[in-house]
């Protein structure tokens, strides 16, 4: 899966979660500029940040990375 598709899936998960960028930033301690880079510019989050984002957005890293076709949240 390419970087653009991963960014798209992060955006899709954000929209489905109903959370704003600010809410995500507060919950994950990731800056707004960094979130924008992850979701709109194809910048890849490290494993630690990806885990935080997935937990916050209610999705799995497998789905974001294209290893799973549905966004069902895995048990935490």
N, C-alpha and C positions, 0 to 999 in steps of 0.2 A: 504494500500500500504506500502511496506517495504522501509527501508532507501536506500537500494541498487537501487531500481527502481526509487526513487526520484532523486538520484544522476545521474542515467542514463538519466532521462528526462532533468535534468539541462544541462548535456553534450550535449544531442541532440539539445536542444534549442540554446546552444552556437554555435554549428556547423552550424545550419540553419541560425543563425544571421550573420555569417561570421566574428564575432568579435574574437579577440585574448583575452587571459586571461588578458594581460596588459591593453587592451582597457576597458574591463569590470571593472577591478580594478580601473582605473582612473575615469570611469563614476559613479561607485557606492561607491567609497571610502572604498572598501573591499580589504584587503591585498591579494596578490597572494597566500600566504600560506593558508589563510582561504578559498579562492576560490578553491584551489586544494583539500582541505579537504571536501568541499561541493560536488564537482563534481567527485571526485575519491575515497574518503574514507568513504562515507556514513555518514558523519557528517551532522546533520540537521541544516539548518539556522533557526534563529528565524523569527518570523512573519515580523519584520521590514526589515531584510536582504532579506527574500524571496520576499517581495514586490519590493525592489530595483532591485533585479535580474530579476524578471519577467518584470518589466518596461524596463530595459536595453535590455533584450533579446527578447522583443516583444512577450511574451507569457502570459498565465494566470496562476495564482496560482492554479486554479481549475485543469488545465491540469497537472501541475507539481505534484500535490498531488494525481492525479488519480481520481478526481471527474468528469472529462470530458474526452472524448476520443479524441477530436481533439484539436490542439494547436492554434486555431483561437484566435487572440488577442481580448480581451474584450475592449470596449470603456473605455478610461481613463478619 
